[in-house]
Amino acid sequence: MQMTLSDMEQKVDQASAVMKLLANPGRLKILCLLCESPRSVGELVDTVGLSQSALSQHLTKMRQEGLVSPTRQGLEQIYKIDNPVVLKLLKVLYEHYCLQES
């Protein structure tokens, strides 16, 4: 079954929105870490090198777009990637840019 132009435009808009989120270096670092395993906000602050405020803004934006989701463990919020398409994209990026020799 062939995709209609309307369907294609909708899919292109969705893909473009995800690509815009991935294009930010701070968000990409966060997502790469979450690709390895779920992490607390504190762990992300310590590892990513962003302020708590900047990290929270990135996490909020990604949560609103359905890329990540938090769960509460005690006083901590633990984030994980909640979008299988984004997880696949990140794995391809990781294989190409992190595992390949230059």
N, C-alpha and C positions, 0 to 999 in steps of 0.2 A: 504494500500500500504506500503510495507516494504522499509525502507531506504537503499540505496546502501552504500557500504563501503566508497566510495568517498564522498558521501553526509555526512555520519557520521563523517568522518575525518574533513570536513569543519566546521561542527557544533561544534565539539569538539575544534577545533582551536579557533572559535569565543568565546565559553564559557570560554576557558582557558584565553584568552586575557582579558575578563571582570573580571574573578576571580583575575587575577594579579593586575588589577587596584583597585579592592576592598580590596586586601590584605594589602595595605599600610594604616597604622593608620591615617595619615593626610588626605588622600583622603576619607577614610571611614567617618571621622568626618565631612568633608565638605558635603559629600553626605547625611549623616544623617540629617544635618541641612537643606539641600535643599529639603529633603523629606517632611519636615514640611511646607516649603513655599519658594518661590524664595527669594534670598537675594543679597544685593549689596556686592561688594568686601570689602568695609569698614566694613559692618556688619560681614562678614566672618572673617576678620582679628581680629576684636574685640572678637569674640566668640571662634574661633578655637584655638587661641594661636600660630599661625604661623606668621612669618614675612611676609610682603607684597610680598617680592620676592619669598619666598617658596610657598606661597598661589598661586601666579600668575603662577608659574611653574606647580603646580598640576592642576589648572584650564585649562591651555593650553593643557596639556596632555589629560585630560578628554574631552576637547572640540574636540581635534583632533580625539579621538576615538569614538566620537558621544554620549558620556554619558550626557554632559551638553551643554547648549547653552546660550549665552548672548543676552540681549536686552539692548539698550541704553535708559536711562531715564535722560534727561538733561546731566550732566557730568558723571553720574554713569553708570556702567555696572551692570545689574541685571542678575544673573545666575539662571537657573532652570534645573531640570533633564529633559533630552530630549530623554530618552530611556525607554519605558514602561517595558521592561524586567528588567532593573536595578531597576526601581521603585518597581516592585513586589518583587525582591530579597531583597531589603532594608526593605520592610515592613515585610517580613518573619523574617529577622534578628532582626528587632526591636521588633517584637512580642515575639521572643524566648529569646533574651538577655536583653531586657529592660522592658518587662511587666511581665515576669515569675519570680516568687519568687525563690530564690536559695534553 
